[in-house]
Amino acid sequence: MTDFRYVIRDLTTEGEQVDALVAGLDDAGWDLPTPAAGWTVKHQIAHLSFIFKIAGLSAAEPQKFAELAKSSMARGFDAAVNAALDDYLGDPNEVLLSRWRSERDTGIKALAAVPADQVVPWLVNPLPPAILACAGMMELFAHGQDVADALGVRPERTDRLAYLVGFAVRVRDFGYEARGLTPPEQEFRFEITSPSGQLWTFGPEDSRQRVTGSAEDFCLLVTRRRHRDDLDVRAEGALADQWLDIAQAYRGPAGEGRSPGQFGR
């Protein structure tokens, strides 16, 4: 996450991969149910389109974003996002596809135009544009996985997962905060193996609380797209083990997650 140019480049590529999942779908494909209860493929793309729209707004028109965020937070961000979906779901599928492409590209270009040493407003705290781009990677991974599950395909995973892994470590405490729990003071050690076989490490080497495993499975865990029992992610230490139950790389309610054995290993 140190070179902003690479973050933007890889965010663009990840967006194109999600786009490729839906580019050739017929109406029946857009209407397929995804593992997120009540959400079809169309819901997933509508959500992503809105997220990139407001990310672009935060970068290019921060005052407008602040006004939107203030009204959204007053009724809860999740409620605001769900309400925004209505503006997309009424569109014909080909129109939604066009909006998704336009709002995605516009949002990424707006982030890229912000100097790397500045911050942009976001829902709780201002963020450097690189960190907001990493949050975008998380959104693409999570909702892209839902689309892939609906279509019965497995996305190609690369070392671009580094941004999501690093982001999830950075926001380790979101799972505690979502449940009204006090995060532990102890730092965790994370040792995550990339798709290419590299070892990505975070935290003190001598920590007794350790999380290890594959990068893809770690990302599936922190986006709550698979149950921990079905993943190659392990914990040493009681606190780390508890964290595997509550890990999430996004603010707000955790959602139902996935059931053990729902997808298998």
Buried (B, 14 or more C-beta within 10 A) or exposed (E): BEEBEBBBBBBBEBBBBBBEBBEEBEEEBBEBBBBBEEBBBBBBBBBBBBBBBBBBBBBBEBEEBEEBBEEBEEEEBEEBBBEBBEEBEEBEBEEBBEBBBEBBBBBBBBBBEBEBEEBBBBBEEEBBBBBBBBBBBBBBBBBBBBBBBBBEEEBEBBBBBBBBBBBBBBBBEBBBBBEEEEEBEEEBBBBBBBBEEEEBEBBEEEBEBBBBBBBBBBBBBBBBBBBBEBBBBBBBBEBBBBBBEBBBBBBBEBEEBBEEEBBEE
